[in-house]
Amino acid sequence: MLTVGDKLPTFDLQAVVGLEKGREFQAITHESFAGKWKVLFLWPMDFTFVCPTELAEFGRRNRDFADRDAQVLGASTDTHYSHLAWRNSHPDLKDLPYPMLADTKRELSTALGVLHKQDGVALRATFIVDPENVIRHVSVNDLNVGRNVEDVLRVLDALQTDELCPCNWTKGQATLEVA
């Protein structure tokens, strides 16, 4: 599995970017959001139970990520057609403001090292990537446990301070100084 300090792998994937007829899909690459922080999160499968709770919460908090100059990118091993059908059928997913990447060939999941060994789907992984495409944070949950979007924001805030941040630090609190 790739970890802190590794470069985000190159990728070129189809993504669902909206529901407007004829404008649903767009190619997204590792270079699509140059100069921005990226929060790449992967989920196991469309049309499941835990996954839409995470996708919806990232959508609700998208403005918070944008305020931090970070682009949210979601991905699974499903096709872009499956993503579109899921968005159209699930009320909490209709207005997602970030791209849903289709890692259908499992190239990105494999390169990141987060493909579930038995099930062949992406693990519930989150990567915070800096503007130079260097991975600065990684977390991975088992398939049945959803992640905490608030904590992803907290870690992003801490990374963006470029300071020493103590345990449970949140934005606005003092950072540590080397004596």
Contacts in CASP RR format, 6 or more apart in sequence:
PFRMAT RR
TARGET T0000
AUTHOR 0000-0000-0000
METHOD contacts of the structure
MODEL  1
MLTVGDKLPTFDLQAVVGLEKGREFQAITHESFAGKWKVLFLWPMDFTFV
CPTELAEFGRRNRDFADRDAQVLGASTDTHYSHLAWRNSHPDLKDLPYPM
LADTKRELSTALGVLHKQDGVALRATFIVDPENVIRHVSVNDLNVGRNVE
DVLRVLDALQTDELCPCNWTKGQATLEVA
1 112 0 8 1.000
1 113 0 8 1.000
1 114 0 8 1.000
1 138 0 8 1.000
1 140 0 8 1.000
2 9 0 8 1.000
2 111 0 8 1.000
2 112 0 8 1.000
2 113 0 8 1.000
2 127 0 8 1.000
2 135 0 8 1.000
2 138 0 8 1.000
3 135 0 8 1.000
3 138 0 8 1.000
4 135 0 8 1.000
4 136 0 8 1.000
4 137 0 8 1.000
4 138 0 8 1.000
5 134 0 8 1.000
5 135 0 8 1.000
5 136 0 8 1.000
6 134 0 8 1.000
6 135 0 8 1.000
7 133 0 8 1.000
7 134 0 8 1.000
7 135 0 8 1.000
8 30 0 8 1.000
8 38 0 8 1.000
8 40 0 8 1.000
8 127 0 8 1.000
8 129 0 8 1.000
8 133 0 8 1.000
8 134 0 8 1.000
8 135 0 8 1.000
9 30 0 8 1.000
9 108 0 8 1.000
9 111 0 8 1.000
9 112 0 8 1.000
10 29 0 8 1.000
10 30 0 8 1.000
11 28 0 8 1.000
11 29 0 8 1.000
11 30 0 8 1.000
11 101 0 8 1.000
11 103 0 8 1.000
11 107 0 8 1.000
11 108 0 8 1.000
11 111 0 8 1.000
12 27 0 8 1.000
12 28 0 8 1.000
12 29 0 8 1.000
12 30 0 8 1.000
13 27 0 8 1.000
13 28 0 8 1.000
13 29 0 8 1.000
13 75 0 8 1.000
13 101 0 8 1.000
13 102 0 8 1.000
13 103 0 8 1.000
13 108 0 8 1.000
14 25 0 8 1.000
14 26 0 8 1.000
14 27 0 8 1.000
14 28 0 8 1.000
14 80 0 8 1.000
14 101 0 8 1.000
14 102 0 8 1.000
14 104 0 8 1.000
15 25 0 8 1.000
15 26 0 8 1.000
15 27 0 8 1.000
15 28 0 8 1.000
15 80 0 8 1.000
15 83 0 8 1.000
15 99 0 8 1.000
15 100 0 8 1.000
15 101 0 8 1.000
15 102 0 8 1.000
16 24 0 8 1.000
16 25 0 8 1.000
16 80 0 8 1.000
16 83 0 8 1.000
16 84 0 8 1.000
16 87 0 8 1.000
16 99 0 8 1.000
16 100 0 8 1.000
16 102 0 8 1.000
17 23 0 8 1.000
17 24 0 8 1.000
17 25 0 8 1.000
17 26 0 8 1.000
17 28 0 8 1.000
17 99 0 8 1.000
17 100 0 8 1.000
18 24 0 8 1.000
18 87 0 8 1.000
18 96 0 8 1.000
19 84 0 8 1.000
19 87 0 8 1.000
19 88 0 8 1.000
19 94 0 8 1.000
24 84 0 8 1.000
25 80 0 8 1.000
25 84 0 8 1.000
26 99 0 8 1.000
28 73 0 8 1.000
28 99 0 8 1.000
28 101 0 8 1.000
30 133 0 8 1.000
33 71 0 8 1.000
33 73 0 8 1.000
34 131 0 8 1.000
35 131 0 8 1.000
35 132 0 8 1.000
36 69 0 8 1.000
36 70 0 8 1.000
36 71 0 8 1.000
36 131 0 8 1.000
37 68 0 8 1.000
37 69 0 8 1.000
37 70 0 8 1.000
37 71 0 8 1.000
37 128 0 8 1.000
37 129 0 8 1.000
37 130 0 8 1.000
37 131 0 8 1.000
37 156 0 8 1.000
37 160 0 8 1.000
38 70 0 8 1.000
38 71 0 8 1.000
38 72 0 8 1.000
38 73 0 8 1.000
38 127 0 8 1.000
38 128 0 8 1.000
38 129 0 8 1.000
38 133 0 8 1.000
39 58 0 8 1.000
39 65 0 8 1.000
39 70 0 8 1.000
39 71 0 8 1.000
39 72 0 8 1.000
39 73 0 8 1.000
39 126 0 8 1.000
39 127 0 8 1.000
39 128 0 8 1.000
39 129 0 8 1.000
39 152 0 8 1.000
39 156 0 8 1.000
40 73 0 8 1.000
40 74 0 8 1.000
40 75 0 8 1.000
40 126 0 8 1.000
40 127 0 8 1.000
40 129 0 8 1.000
41 54 0 8 1.000
41 58 0 8 1.000
41 72 0 8 1.000
41 73 0 8 1.000
41 74 0 8 1.000
41 75 0 8 1.000
41 124 0 8 1.000
41 125 0 8 1.000
41 126 0 8 1.000
41 127 0 8 1.000
41 147 0 8 1.000
41 152 0 8 1.000
42 74 0 8 1.000
42 75 0 8 1.000
42 76 0 8 1.000
42 103 0 8 1.000
42 109 0 8 1.000
42 112 0 8 1.000
42 114 0 8 1.000
42 122 0 8 1.000
42 123 0 8 1.000
42 124 0 8 1.000
42 125 0 8 1.000
42 126 0 8 1.000
43 51 0 8 1.000
43 54 0 8 1.000
43 55 0 8 1.000
43 74 0 8 1.000
43 75 0 8 1.000
43 76 0 8 1.000
43 122 0 8 1.000
43 124 0 8 1.000
44 51 0 8 1.000
44 76 0 8 1.000
44 116 0 8 1.000
44 119 0 8 1.000
44 121 0 8 1.000
44 122 0 8 1.000
44 123 0 8 1.000
44 124 0 8 1.000
44 143 0 8 1.000
45 51 0 8 1.000
45 76 0 8 1.000
45 77 0 8 1.000
45 78 0 8 1.000
45 121 0 8 1.000
46 76 0 8 1.000
46 78 0 8 1.000
46 82 0 8 1.000
46 83 0 8 1.000
46 85 0 8 1.000
46 86 0 8 1.000
47 82 0 8 1.000
47 86 0 8 1.000
50 124 0 8 1.000
50 144 0 8 1.000
50 145 0 8 1.000
50 146 0 8 1.000
51 76 0 8 1.000
52 86 0 8 1.000
52 90 0 8 1.000
52 92 0 8 1.000
52 93 0 8 1.000
53 146 0 8 1.000
54 124 0 8 1.000
54 146 0 8 1.000
54 147 0 8 1.000
54 149 0 8 1.000
55 74 0 8 1.000
55 92 0 8 1.000
55 93 0 8 1.000
55 96 0 8 1.000
55 100 0 8 1.000
56 92 0 8 1.000
56 93 0 8 1.000
56 96 0 8 1.000
57 149 0 8 1.000
58 65 0 8 1.000
58 72 0 8 1.000
58 74 0 8 1.000
58 96 0 8 1.000
58 98 0 8 1.000
58 149 0 8 1.000
59 72 0 8 1.000
59 95 0 8 1.000
59 96 0 8 1.000
59 97 0 8 1.000
59 98 0 8 1.000
61 149 0 8 1.000
61 150 0 8 1.000
61 153 0 8 1.000
62 72 0 8 1.000
62 97 0 8 1.000
62 98 0 8 1.000
64 153 0 8 1.000
65 71 0 8 1.000
65 72 0 8 1.000
65 153 0 8 1.000
65 156 0 8 1.000
68 153 0 8 1.000
68 156 0 8 1.000
68 157 0 8 1.000
68 160 0 8 1.000
70 128 0 8 1.000
70 156 0 8 1.000
71 98 0 8 1.000
72 97 0 8 1.000
72 98 0 8 1.000
73 98 0 8 1.000
73 99 0 8 1.000
73 101 0 8 1.000
74 98 0 8 1.000
74 99 0 8 1.000
74 100 0 8 1.000
74 101 0 8 1.000
75 100 0 8 1.000
75 101 0 8 1.000
75 102 0 8 1.000
75 103 0 8 1.000
75 108 0 8 1.000
75 109 0 8 1.000
75 122 0 8 1.000
76 83 0 8 1.000
76 100 0 8 1.000
76 101 0 8 1.000
76 102 0 8 1.000
76 103 0 8 1.000
76 121 0 8 1.000
76 122 0 8 1.000
77 103 0 8 1.000
77 104 0 8 1.000
77 106 0 8 1.000
77 109 0 8 1.000
77 115 0 8 1.000
77 120 0 8 1.000
77 121 0 8 1.000
77 122 0 8 1.000
78 86 0 8 1.000
78 102 0 8 1.000
78 104 0 8 1.000
79 102 0 8 1.000
79 104 0 8 1.000
80 100 0 8 1.000
80 102 0 8 1.000
80 104 0 8 1.000
82 102 0 8 1.000
83 100 0 8 1.000
83 102 0 8 1.000
86 93 0 8 1.000
87 93 0 8 1.000
87 94 0 8 1.000
87 96 0 8 1.000
87 100 0 8 1.000
88 94 0 8 1.000
101 108 0 8 1.000
103 109 0 8 1.000
103 122 0 8 1.000
106 115 0 8 1.000
106 120 0 8 1.000
109 115 0 8 1.000
109 122 0 8 1.000
112 125 0 8 1.000
112 127 0 8 1.000
114 122 0 8 1.000
114 123 0 8 1.000
114 125 0 8 1.000
114 140 0 8 1.000
115 121 0 8 1.000
115 122 0 8 1.000
115 123 0 8 1.000
116 122 0 8 1.000
116 123 0 8 1.000
116 143 0 8 1.000
119 143 0 8 1.000
121 143 0 8 1.000
123 140 0 8 1.000
123 141 0 8 1.000
123 142 0 8 1.000
123 143 0 8 1.000
124 140 0 8 1.000
124 141 0 8 1.000
124 142 0 8 1.000
124 143 0 8 1.000
124 145 0 8 1.000
124 146 0 8 1.000
124 147 0 8 1.000
125 138 0 8 1.000
125 139 0 8 1.000
125 140 0 8 1.000
125 141 0 8 1.000
126 137 0 8 1.000
126 138 0 8 1.000
126 139 0 8 1.000
126 140 0 8 1.000
126 147 0 8 1.000
126 152 0 8 1.000
127 135 0 8 1.000
127 137 0 8 1.000
127 138 0 8 1.000
128 135 0 8 1.000
128 136 0 8 1.000
128 137 0 8 1.000
128 138 0 8 1.000
128 152 0 8 1.000
128 155 0 8 1.000
128 156 0 8 1.000
128 159 0 8 1.000
129 135 0 8 1.000
129 136 0 8 1.000
130 136 0 8 1.000
130 159 0 8 1.000
136 159 0 8 1.000
137 155 0 8 1.000
137 156 0 8 1.000
137 159 0 8 1.000
139 147 0 8 1.000
139 152 0 8 1.000
141 147 0 8 1.000
154 169 0 8 1.000
154 170 0 8 1.000
154 171 0 8 1.000
157 170 0 8 1.000
157 171 0 8 1.000
158 165 0 8 1.000
158 169 0 8 1.000
161 175 0 8 1.000
163 175 0 8 1.000
163 176 0 8 1.000
164 175 0 8 1.000
164 176 0 8 1.000
164 177 0 8 1.000
164 178 0 8 1.000
165 175 0 8 1.000
165 176 0 8 1.000
166 175 0 8 1.000
166 176 0 8 1.000
169 175 0 8 1.000
END
